[in-house]
Amino acid sequence: MKQAKIYMYSNFAGILTEDENGYTFIYNPEYLASKDAEPISLTMPLTDKAYISNILHPFFDGLIPEGWLLDIVEKNWKIDNRDRMSLLLACCKDCIGAVSVQSF
């Protein structure tokens, strides 16, 4: 099982988990209770229910680099491009935009 802490700006927004059943994202209850809470994506509005998918949620998959940059990541860190969670954890600690991903 792999897990990542998801941050919106510097606020801990939720946890993304990959296990044998697929992927689950759930917002942090304290984040949901905050008056400044914003959804991490329009496709993942604020809710206390889990987002469950067989594949990496498209919003998170879109954070992973493509093209020549992905080739560099695959070669230097020896990560298979089908291992989307490992790519997300390796490449998305300091993304452009409001969302960042940190490993546990």
JOWOWO-V679650 format. One record per pair of residues at least 6 apart in sequence whose ideal C-beta (glycine too) atoms are under 6 Angstrom apart, sorted by the first residue. I is the first residue (numbers start at 1). J is the second residue. D is the distance in whole Angstrom. If there is no record, write none. Layout:
BEGIN
((I/J/D) (I/J/D))
END
This chain:
BEGIN
((1/19/5) (2/18/5) (2/85/5) (3/15/6) (3/17/5) (3/104/5) (4/16/5) (4/89/6) (4/101/5) (4/103/6) (5/102/5) (6/13/5) (6/14/5) (6/16/6) (7/13/6) (7/100/5) (8/38/6) (8/40/6) (8/98/6) (9/98/5) (12/28/5) (13/31/5) (13/40/6) (14/25/6) (14/26/6) (14/27/4) (14/28/5) (15/26/6) (16/25/5) (17/24/5) (18/85/4) (22/53/6) (22/54/4) (23/53/5) (23/56/5) (24/50/5) (24/52/5) (25/51/4) (26/50/5) (31/37/5) (32/46/6) (37/46/6) (39/45/5) (39/46/5) (40/99/5) (41/59/4) (43/59/6) (44/51/6) (56/84/4) (60/88/6) (61/84/6) (63/92/5) (63/95/5) (64/87/5) (64/88/6) (65/91/6) (73/91/6) (74/81/6) (77/90/5) (79/86/5) (79/87/6) (88/101/6) (89/103/5) (92/101/4))
END
